[in-house]
Amino acid sequence: MERKPEAENIEEIINRITKKLESMAVPIDEREFSTEEYRKVFPRGTVETPIGEVKIGKNQFSKLAEKDYGKRQGLIGAMHQTLSDPIAIIQEEEEGRKAYIFIKSFRKDEKTSFIISIVVTIEGEKIVISTYKRKKREVISKIKKAGVMTYEKDHGTSRTNGTNPPLLI
């Protein structure tokens, strides 16, 4: 059911996803940055997503610790939320390698932030290789450049509240 967005409806898709990112933003699951918390969130080193089970890359904890001068340390809970309950998943292809881009929005003190997790397929396994914050315009740019729209969350649905299956477009 995956499909490439057509040029004439890309603006409609961007408007729809942008509205969902604004209206479906949730509080971030803030966690202490520690190996214990990381293991609590990812006890088996995997997470269930709308596209199936995703393995957590072996360097993810150290990337969260070190990247962006430690600013990613607060993203352990957000990484799980983004992978397990994204608002949208798009596909990109760079250098012949496909990647799934999971997108979710979070609200804190009337401000909205956007988290992206990158998942690639290596030897038949889907593996998350990066999670980071992005500005709204950067998220919109990624959606515009997307080769394929894989998943779009429907209003009122949540993988955690048991209502309605995910909407594939």
N, C-alpha and C positions, 0 to 999 in steps of 0.2 A: 504494500500500500504506500510505500515511499514514493514521492514524486518530486520532480524538479520544478521549482516555482517558475511560472511563465512570466516574462517581462511585464506584461500588462497587469498582472495581479500582484506583483511583488510589493507595491505600495499598500495594497489592501492587507496583505499578510503582515507587513511591518506595523501598520496601524493596529491591527488586531492583537498581535503579540505585545506591542508596546502598552496597549490598554490593559492587557492581562498582567504584565509585569508591574504596572502601577496598582491595579486593584487587588492582585493576589499576593502582594508582598506579605511576608510573615516575620515574626520576631526571629532573630538568629539564635540558634542553640549555642549559647556561649559556654565554653568549657575551659578549664585550666589546661595550659599546655604542658602535658606530661605524657610519658609512655604509657602510664596506667590509664589515663583518660582515653588515649588513642586506642588502646586495646579494648576498652569498654565499648567504644563506638564501633570498632571493627574487630570483633573477637575472633572471627574466622579468616580475617583478611579479605573479605568479600562484602558486597552489598547488592541487594536485589534492586533492579532498576526497571523502568518500563520496557527496556530492550533486553532484559534478561540479567543474569548474574554478571557482575563486574568485579574483577580482582583488583585489589589495591596494590599499585606498584610498590616494589620493595624500597624505593627511595623517597616515598611520599612524606614520611615523617620528617626526614632530614631536610627536604625541600621546604616544608612548612616552617621549619626552624630557621632556615638560613636565607631563603629568598626574600627580596625586598627589605633587607635589613631587619628581618624578624617580624615584619608586618603581617605575615601570613600565619603566625602562631595562633591567632584567634579563630582560625577557620576549620578546626577539627569537626565541630558540630555542623557547620555550614556545608562542609564537603559531603557529609552524609545526607543532609537535607537536600542538597542540589542533585546528588546522584539518585536518591530514592524517590524524590518527589519534584522533578523539574517542571518548569512551566513550558519549556520547549527544548527539543533536541534537534539540532541541525547537523548536517554533514559537510565537511570540507575535504578537499583533496589538495595536498601539497607534495610535490616531488613524487607523485605516484602513490602516496600513502594516504589512505582515508582515515579521517578522525571524526568521532562523534563529539559535538560540542553541547554539553548540558548547560542550561541557563536557568537561573532562579533569582528572584528578587527578595530582598529583606528590608524591613522597616524598623527604624529605631529613632526615637525623638523626632518624628515627622520627616525624617530623611530616608530616602530609599537608596539602597546599595545593590549591586548586581554581582553575583558570583558565577563564574564559569568553571566547569570541570572538563578536561580533555580526556577522552577515552579512545585508545587505538586498539586494533586487533593485532596481536603478536602470536604467531603459531597457533591460531584458532581460538585464542582466549582474548576477551575484551579486558583491557587493563587501563586503569586511570593513571595518567602520567603527570597531570598538573591540575592545580586548583588555585584560582586567584580572583581578586576583585577587578572589575572593569567599570568604566564610565558608561552611562547610557548610550552616548553616541558611538562608542566602540562596540557595544552589543548590537546596536542597529546596523552598523557597518558589517559585522560578521553575518547577520541575518541576510543582508543584501547580497553578500558574496557567496552565501551558502549554495552548494550544489544541490542539496536535497534537504527537504523538511521531513524529518523522521517521525517526530512526535510533537503534539501540541496538547497541553492539558486543557480539559474542558472546564468551564466555570462550574463551581460547586463540587468538583471531584477532588479526591485526594487519595493517594495510595494508603494513607493512614486512617481514613475514616470509613473505608469500605464501600463508598458509593460509586456507582458507575465505573466502567472500565475506561482506560485511557483512550483518547480520540486520536486516531492516526489520520493524517491528511495526506 
